[in-house]
Amino acid sequence: MGSLRAENRWLLPSALLADPDSARPARRSTRDWIVDAHCFLIGFGFVVLTTVDLLGSDPSFLPEWKSTPDWLVWLDFVAGTIASIGLWWRRRWPVQLFLGILVLGTFTVAGGITGLIVLFTVAVHRKFSVTAICAVALILANGIFGVVRPETDRPYWETFAWGAVGVVIIVLWGQVVRARRQLVLSLRDRAERAESEQQLRVAQARVLERTRIAREMHDVLAHRISLVSLHAGALEIRGDASPEEVATAAGVIRASAHQALQDLREVIGVLRADTEAEAAPERPQPTIAQLPALADESRSTGARVRLELHVAADAVPEGAGRTAYRIVQEGLTNARKHAPGAAVTVAVGGGPGDGLTISVRNPWPAGGVAAAIPGTGTGLVGLAERATLAGGRLTHGRGPSGDFALTAWLPWPRPTTQAAA
């Protein structure tokens, strides 16, 4: 039973448990000091006002108790003062303080306001069952008070009824304040949880994108090493090969090994942590040469895609081509999700030294609000991570013309002349 209760504590919002102010710091804040000081001044001020009025020859503030003997007035003053001082600890021990005031409430007039303040504190900081017991106890104490110190100008039942009404009003007021604080804490807890979940989704999207890039580069790296092994094996078998053939094979081996080292550096830079084995990616790895096929695939689903390819597919570096393909693929997917049926324009251009520029544009969704789809935004986070790791940049959002634009720039280095083997 205890373990079940502990599990339910984690399932329920913390704001719905016991004290709405349980998360407050142990020390009083400036606001707490101000509120407590006002409560003390109100409680003690009522004690002083009551004592001065009852000690006068003709009380004007409390004429119904004008025949009270002086010793009882001074006893009332001492009891009310002690109760007022206890208000400084009303947040830490509200029920214990209420029980002490309950005893004094059977005969004191001066401590009446202090008792209501403590009851209000109990209603705010404790469960309704505890508050209800305290309210009933105070009503019974009020009944005893009417016998010990009866009023001279009104009947007993009228005094008792007015006292009960005052207790009920204070309890209801305290419950309203408690419910409001619970609601605020619950909304704050939900907002913090939603922010944490969003940060977790963004981190997962980045890790998944890095892992995907590493897998793609792994396949390319395996291809490079297989070429090295193939040509090295040919040299081993053909011992009678001419010097020209040996030089050619050595040049291929050198170039493949050099490219394999570059791919290996990229894999090490991208793969930050080990992850569980996942399904193998598709082979061969897509490059910019597959963009027309990707556009045709989107058109087969009913999308209107216009592809403007201003670069030669075989001239674009393989790494930049793979990244460009993934960016266009995600851009078309977003367009189908959030602007179905809209015309999408894909433009790819650039050159060595200037970089590769990718642009995916589509009209803003009808009505001005994109469809709410679970997981929205994680794909773009992954693309931004991929572009950053490739040394480029990616931006997305509503452009000046009102269209949604996904633009990216990727580095495209100038070719370097390799020395002959």
Secondary structure as UniProt FT lines:
FT   HELIX           2..11
FT   HELIX           14..16
FT   TURN            20..23
FT   HELIX           30..55
FT   HELIX           63..65
FT   TURN            66..67
FT   HELIX           70..85
FT   HELIX           86..89
FT   TURN            90..92
FT   HELIX           94..104
FT   TURN            105..107
FT   TURN            110..111
FT   HELIX           112..125
FT   HELIX           128..148
FT   HELIX           156..237
FT   TURN            239..240
FT   HELIX           243..270
FT   HELIX           288..290
FT   HELIX           291..300
FT   TURN            301..302
FT   STRAND          304..309
FT   HELIX           313..315
FT   HELIX           318..338
FT   TURN            340..341
FT   STRAND          343..351
FT   TURN            352..354
FT   STRAND          355..362
FT   TURN            366..367
FT   TURN            374..377
FT   HELIX           378..389
FT   TURN            390..391
FT   STRAND          393..398
FT   TURN            400..401
FT   STRAND          404..410
//
